[in-house]
Amino acid sequence: MYAQKVVIQNTAGFHIRPAQLFTEKAAQFQSTVLIMPEGTTTVADAKSILNLMTLGLEKGAVITIQAEGPDEAEAVAELSELVASGFGEE
């Protein structure tokens, strides 16, 4: 298992476009990928846009991206980079 904490950077938070980008990227990996917002017991499947949208993540939210499988380190690294980039938004 591999995990990393990241902070949602984009102003609008984790709305439909970032959630779509995130699920598309997560689906490229064989590993199981989960998202866990800090301060909650909620766990969401990163490959499910519905699961991600129900988290209601806003700018500044801290999440843990966790992956388990053959490409777990690569999955966490690339997804963390996507979040840190603000999903290409301001």
C-alpha positions as a Markdown table, in Angstrom:
| # | Residue | x | y | z |
|---|---|---|---|---|
| 1 | Met | 0.0 | 0.0 | 0.0 |
| 2 | Tyr | 1.2 | 3.5 | -0.8 |
| 3 | Ala | -0.4 | 6.8 | 0.3 |
| 4 | Gln | 0.1 | 10.5 | 0.2 |
| 5 | Lys | -1.7 | 13.5 | 1.6 |
| 6 | Val | -2.5 | 16.4 | -0.8 |
| 7 | Val | -4.4 | 19.7 | -0.5 |
| 8 | Ile | -7.1 | 20.6 | -3.0 |
| 9 | Gln | -5.7 | 23.7 | -4.7 |
| 10 | Asn | -8.2 | 25.0 | -7.3 |
| 11 | Thr | -10.6 | 27.7 | -6.3 |
| 12 | Ala | -13.8 | 25.8 | -7.2 |
| 13 | Gly | -12.8 | 22.7 | -5.3 |
| 14 | Phe | -13.5 | 19.2 | -6.5 |
| 15 | His | -16.4 | 19.9 | -8.8 |
| 16 | Ile | -17.4 | 17.8 | -11.8 |
| 17 | Arg | -14.5 | 18.6 | -14.1 |
| 18 | Pro | -11.7 | 17.8 | -11.6 |
| 19 | Ala | -13.6 | 14.7 | -10.5 |
| 20 | Gln | -13.9 | 13.5 | -14.1 |
| 21 | Leu | -10.2 | 14.2 | -14.7 |
| 22 | Phe | -9.3 | 12.4 | -11.5 |
| 23 | Thr | -11.4 | 9.3 | -12.2 |
| 24 | Glu | -10.1 | 9.1 | -15.8 |
| 25 | Lys | -6.5 | 9.2 | -14.5 |
| 26 | Ala | -7.2 | 6.7 | -11.7 |
| 27 | Ala | -8.8 | 4.3 | -14.2 |
| 28 | Gln | -5.5 | 4.1 | -16.0 |
| 29 | Phe | -4.0 | 2.1 | -13.1 |
| 30 | Gln | -4.5 | -1.5 | -12.1 |
| 31 | Ser | -4.2 | -0.7 | -8.4 |
| 32 | Thr | -7.2 | 0.0 | -6.2 |
| 33 | Val | -7.2 | 3.7 | -5.5 |
| 34 | Leu | -9.1 | 5.3 | -2.6 |
| 35 | Ile | -9.6 | 8.9 | -1.4 |
| 36 | Met | -9.9 | 9.7 | 2.3 |
| 37 | Pro | -10.8 | 13.3 | 3.4 |
| 38 | Glu | -8.9 | 14.3 | 6.5 |
| 39 | Gly | -11.1 | 14.5 | 9.6 |
| 40 | Thr | -13.6 | 12.0 | 8.4 |
| 41 | Thr | -14.1 | 8.3 | 8.3 |
| 42 | Thr | -15.3 | 8.5 | 4.7 |
| 43 | Val | -13.5 | 6.4 | 2.0 |
| 44 | Ala | -14.3 | 6.9 | -1.7 |
| 45 | Asp | -13.4 | 4.8 | -4.7 |
| 46 | Ala | -11.3 | 7.1 | -6.9 |
| 47 | Lys | -12.4 | 5.4 | -10.0 |
| 48 | Ser | -16.1 | 6.3 | -9.3 |
| 49 | Ile | -17.1 | 9.9 | -10.2 |
| 50 | Leu | -20.2 | 9.6 | -8.1 |
| 51 | Asn | -18.1 | 8.6 | -5.1 |
| 52 | Leu | -15.8 | 11.6 | -5.6 |
| 53 | Met | -18.7 | 14.1 | -6.1 |
| 54 | Thr | -20.4 | 13.0 | -2.8 |
| 55 | Leu | -17.2 | 14.0 | -0.9 |
| 56 | Gly | -18.0 | 17.8 | -1.4 |
| 57 | Leu | -14.3 | 18.7 | -1.3 |
| 58 | Glu | -13.6 | 22.4 | -1.3 |
| 59 | Lys | -10.4 | 24.4 | -1.8 |
| 60 | Gly | -8.0 | 23.7 | 1.1 |
| 61 | Ala | -9.4 | 20.3 | 1.9 |
| 62 | Val | -6.7 | 17.8 | 2.8 |
| 63 | Ile | -7.2 | 14.3 | 1.3 |
| 64 | Thr | -5.2 | 11.1 | 1.4 |
| 65 | Ile | -4.8 | 9.3 | -1.9 |
| 66 | Gln | -4.1 | 5.6 | -1.2 |
| 67 | Ala | -3.4 | 2.9 | -3.7 |
| 68 | Glu | -2.8 | -0.8 | -3.4 |
| 69 | Gly | -1.6 | -3.0 | -6.3 |
| 70 | Pro | 1.1 | -3.5 | -8.9 |
| 71 | Asp | 1.4 | 0.2 | -9.9 |
| 72 | Glu | 0.5 | 1.8 | -6.5 |
| 73 | Ala | 3.4 | 4.2 | -6.3 |
| 74 | Glu | 2.9 | 5.5 | -9.8 |
| 75 | Ala | -0.8 | 5.9 | -9.3 |
| 76 | Val | -0.4 | 7.9 | -6.1 |
| 77 | Ala | 2.4 | 10.1 | -7.6 |
| 78 | Glu | 0.4 | 11.0 | -10.7 |
| 79 | Leu | -2.9 | 11.6 | -8.9 |
| 80 | Ser | -1.1 | 13.7 | -6.3 |
| 81 | Glu | 0.5 | 15.7 | -9.1 |
| 82 | Leu | -2.9 | 16.2 | -10.7 |
| 83 | Val | -4.4 | 17.6 | -7.5 |
| 84 | Ala | -1.4 | 19.8 | -6.8 |
| 85 | Ser | -1.7 | 21.3 | -10.3 |
| 86 | Gly | -5.2 | 22.5 | -9.5 |
| 87 | Phe | -6.5 | 20.4 | -12.4 |
| 88 | Gly | -5.3 | 23.1 | -14.8 |
| 89 | Glu | -7.7 | 25.7 | -13.2 |
| 90 | Glu | -7.0 | 28.9 | -11.4 |
